[in-house]
Amino acid sequence: MRIGELSRRTGVAVHLLRYYEEQGLLHPQRRPSGYREYVEEDVAIVRRIRSLLAAGLSTSTITTVLPCLRDTGEHLVPTCSDLLADLHRERDRIAQAITDLQASMDALNGVIAAAPADVTRRALTSLGA
């Protein structure tokens, strides 16, 4: 299948599919005309990539972990012994980012709460609240 069909079947934009190829996540064959040729398995690979991106992993991390994952249809299951340690480190990194963002939001909430009532009213009016 060509890149447009893979895009339609996965809901992923063509430019992202090209990016995944640049990152070493997809390996399409090339036709003599230069067009990329994808196989059925690439549909499943793109879905795995999207799941891992949604889980907060970077494409460089996905390049490392993708070969060590099996898709059961319900879950992605690690199949390499050292992969679990990598996933724990990624989860810890994400947890720290959440903690940092929560601290930022708390600080911003403090600044917002300190605004005088008339400033708050005007701000809320301009926001349509």
Beta strands, then each sheet from edge to edge (+ up, - down):
strand 1: 29-30
strand 2: 36-37
strand 3: 69-71
strand 4: 76-78
sheet 1: 1+ 2-
sheet 2: 3+ 4-
end
